[in-house]
Amino acid sequence: MLLVIGSALLAAAVVLLPLTVIGLRRWLRQRGVARLRPAALAFHEGERLTLTGISAPGPEGTVSSDLAGTDCVWHGHEVLRHYWPLNRDGGDSAVRERACDSIADYTSEDLFGLVAEGADPEGERIFVDPAECEQRGAELCLQRLVGRPQPGVATVADDLLPRVKGRISGIFRGETIEFEYREWVIRPGRSVRVTGVPTVRDGKVVITAPEGGKLLVEPDVDTQAVRTPPRRTEAFSLTAAFTACAVAGSVLLALGISVG
């Protein structure tokens, strides 16, 4: 009887062996993706992934934002024109509500790095291409209002206008009140979640926008995993089952032979 049970358990171990190997490979691959290892991410080239890590300098190092000059890995700015709409009814008693239009909008397109938490920011890392990105929650590092010059009134010089990147355009309707400059940055060492597609460029793994879509960049998110990865559970379960069958089968088979 011991021989029969032992042989059955060993047969089950033989069946579980390839499944265990596959499960372990899947988990190690998933772990490599979670640790932002370029080799693991290159395996998923072309697949849409959501990755979380710590912002790091890009190939050209840390950059400075255009308006505030803040050290960062990514920056973007916008210029709003506040104005009084034209009073179309011509009545002096009509109440006017101020409005605003965006007349300039710019985001940097320099690659920035992404590393796993605790990893060397200057070491092996993947890169993010923000050329076609939508960012949510970047730090507002500058917000300034500059009023239009008034006759006989001293005004602060507008030193920000020459630093604005891109073309200033729009329909300049109504009476200008003031211009508002706003700038956002992602500083080095901040947690960032990125949703995009890995590609390989010149030996580097770069996360880009999916075809026909936007790269989603979300700074200051929780980098701690909230649940156990499913591949890890699968790998550990298969390994435990294989080990139990192999050990129990060998012991029972040995006992059966010795008794017999």
Steps between C-alpha positions, in 0.01 A plus 500: 500500500785736586657427162177588318447827689867595469502430127182706453650794688819484294296488182312811617836668570614423144182662365541802729868556413452676162204697639717614793781606268255699285342659808839602640606650167177701480544628853865596445400681181222683686744586780745633244231727357406621849868572572520690167777282362561590134550140390164396646319798349657441158324163501167690516582737214181630340274404793309760702635502857458704817830548684579672828842626602714795606580783260866525400705711259479421131791436260587872506475526879281729710336790313372844608146621451461789256317752719608438861835336426418209734715187479278219376467205264182628329333839475210671326344844503191688389414866446144619564364835382236642733267753340168683521265372230353759265177651632274420208176651632666839541331575832703662776319295763591163347711278727817367344665179615870453433608213276830347394652320204810282478738668254807278549546142615831315504638175645859381485582206278831398659522138610507445875595191694298266719653261754363266763475630855837473672693457175790722391351790296821518297516126440308275262161655430223524249395826337171679440428697182249774597453628143136387491412498867213591727620584850284494812616653824839656420629757748397860429831682554402844365181701468534870426263772383636786290262789437487697178675839511280790613566863412687672780525184714828319560474130417726204567707406197377183329819295503313172440369568149842458330538159669174356369562213258286435198271734313275750675167498319129542556212736438577816697144608560374745757711720726811343647521506881817301567705200395540196725806278479487149645773237500506137612799276569591147599807511722759219524421241765120530481277196461346478153251262340524468122257326265636443152675262262865383534717537190871443447702794361873475449521232768291700750149407617273803457135525608302681231140591424289217350404537137212744473506577872679691774773401743357543851742644759380520862751643752492451877322165514543222755786276389413222744316203353162457666462133424709191435575458129293211356801344326681477833206318658482263204877430504513439875194273491641288217841482667347390830283236331794365296728485806237329714425236235866435427608472865196300617516271198870430548455427872202269448672321213812445712290371788307270271819355357656453845185335639459283197 
